[in-house]
Amino acid sequence: MEYCKKHVHNITDYYKHLVPECKNDVGLIFVEYIRARAMHANGRNHYRETCEIIRHYKKACGKEAAYAIRDELKEKFPRRPAFLDELRKV
């Protein structure tokens, strides 16, 4: 868990092992990682990658949590039509 806190990009690889014991911490790391990726994304490929992280988050923390971050990103980035399109697919 400490490793993932320092290297948030690795959470997609290790969340399956961490969820049973540290679901809340895993969720917080995912949200931090998703927000950072969304902020720096600039193109459909980056948007797809961000949405793929949201799909992993959905597996780790459930539909409600994933849909909440999806809706947050839709509100935060209304002027990115390609991103909105990719978010609709989540």
N, C-alpha and C positions, 0 to 999 in steps of 0.2 A: 504494500500500500504506500509506503514512504517513497518508493521508487516512482510510482505513478503520480504522486503529488509533486515531485520534482520534474518529471517528464510527462506532462499531461497527454502528449500525443500518443503515448503507449497504452493509454487506457483502453483503446479498442482491441488491443491484443490480450490484455490481462483481466478484463472485467468479468469474464466467465468464472475465473478462479476467485475473484474478490467479492462477488455479489452475495454469496451466502452469509458472510460475516460482516461486510462493510457496505451494505446497500446505500446508505445515506451518503457516505463519503464518495462512493463511486458516482452517484448522481450529481454531486456537487462538482466533481472533477469533469464529468461529461459536460455539464452546463457551461463551465468555464471554458472548456475547449471549443465547444460549439460556438459560443459567442465570439471568441477570438478568431476562429476560422471565418465566420460570417463577416466580421468587421474587415478582414483583409482580402476577402474573396472579390475577384474582379473578372468574371467571365464564366460562361456556362460550365466549363470543366471544374472550376473551383466550387461553383454552386452545387454541382452533382456530388462532389467529394464531401461537402458540408452536409448534404442531405443523407449521404451514406453514413456519416457519423451519427446523425439523428436516428437512423434505422438501428444502429447498434445500441444507442441509448434506449430506444423503444424495447429492445430485447432485454436489456438490463433492468430497466426501471418501470416498464409498463407503458401502455398506450396513453394514459392521461398525461403523464409527465412529458412524453414526446410531443403530443399534440399541443401542450402548453408552450413549449419552447418554439414549436413551429409557428403558432399564432403570434408569439412575441416577435419573432423575426419578420413575419408578414407585416406587422404594425411598424416595426422599426425601419424596414427597407421598402416602402411602398413604391419607390421610383426605380426599382430594379425588376423589370418585368420577367427577365429570364430566371431570376432567383425565385420570384413568386411562382412561376411555372414549375420549377423543380420542387418547391415546397409543397405544391398541390399533389405531387406524386407520392409524398411520404404517407 
